Amino acid sequence: EIVMTQSPATLSVSPGERATLSCRASQSVSSNLAWYQQKPGQAPRLLIYGASTRPTGIPARFSGSGSGTEFTLTISSLQSEDFAVYYCQQYNNWPPITFGQGTRLEIK
Amino acid sequence: EVQLVESGGGFVQPGESLRLSCAASGFTFSSYSINWVRQAPDKGLEWVSYIDDGNTKYYADSVRGRFTISRDNAKNSLYLQMDSLRDEDTAVYYCARGAGPIPYFDSWGQGTLVTVSS
């Protein structure tokens, strides 16, 4: 089973600043990595797939990078609606499909 | 518009059974893989089960042998039969559409809460 580890657990950033979230895989997942955003009381929303591709409707301030075992989600200029929990997920070696434990992005 | 609507959650005692449903609309249901993903209270996301358009099924180790995933393409519906429920199965259960056969999840339902407690 591939273990996904996200860091930090909590990230405090001011609105308008850049946020950088990390995700590490216990073995290579190539570019088969997705990122999700989850707000309280809501279902997750897909932000990035293929490590760096944004689905239609996702703002350009969200970007993903990396391959192999190291991945990054960058939010270039934080808006109030971006404060949420973010999860990475690998779909390279499955089953099982595995998620990271999440990074909580909070207002500084 | 893609819509996934879960139902069937509730409160049960350990050892009991429950059947969840997920009604899909706005897309060709039969062409997509669909998954169940759960989230225990104040915890992260955990993949539970997968079924594709060819009826291939996979399960997480934590539920294999107790849960059964199925689909009815004529009714645009997904199901999860949950037997021998345990306290640790308490969670919000989401159905989530895969991107074709590929299991990243581009659409999610709103979730249904399952509580297992004595």
Interface residues (C-beta under 8 A of the other chain):
Chain A: N32 A34 Y36 Q38 Q42 A43 P44 R45 L46 Y49 P55 Y87 Q89 Y91 W94 P95 P96 I97 T98 F99 G100 Q101 G102
Chain B: N35 G44 L45 E46 W47 Y50 Y58 Y59 A60 D61 Y94 A96 A99 I102 P103 Y104 F105 D106 S107 W108 G109 Q110 G111
